[in-house]
């Protein structure tokens, strides 16, 4: 396909790639919201039990600090469609799955959040496998 101005060949993304890009952007917004949630906890804006950094147990302090820093980075990487965005998201999701899964005795249970992370990971894998199979078919 030729560009009307310079005659440069341009490739338009397929519908699958467009959906993949929108998926990344939606997850980026979710990561930004979760990052803000952890920053609210760190700053003590919300007047709840253990919502101030100095009143949290050490395991919550470490988890909140790490996730408050990593979630915004994941959001930027996902929004920009950078290859490191899903990697940072995977670190955040893995941390929260560990927190609210095996270490639920320390952090409590948040089954909805665990289901969200598993669903996002499954959709991401489905996108990547479908795109890989489509590229293999196109190469043949």
Steps between C-alpha positions, in 0.01 A plus 500: 500500500647838402480817704342779293764755600834332472436174323633313804353158557308485826347201670175538685451284805249220468185491712669248726796731555267794557309303763831399656606864520167602659534212746840635601356846548209374714737305721722811519206695643435222752869504599488875545195466726670228706815710524296793629333265748839401643619862508186593695592230750856628525399862549230418755228698324233241573405486871480120528671243717863449395470758222794704623851392416629541855220283641536215249681178584832459323364251243234752394757779488724304263210389279350850479831663418585253225154502342461878527815538292452212255134550410546848349801373303291210373226744402744713298653197332162355410366833374803552278478140379858446612626145529588549867148610598351150525813381682458763772127423517585131543727588795220702661238232436733229627565699815131550568420138419764398754370755752134407482548133413759306703563787745133582557553451872716814499327710233139380498305355212405688186361233272363755252846645445651154458233412244568827317872426473439145380247621244734771368786249475277253312383768255859615448615143427206451262592818310868403476427143385247620242740762365782245484284250311385771259862600428596137440212457255598819320863386471402173334 
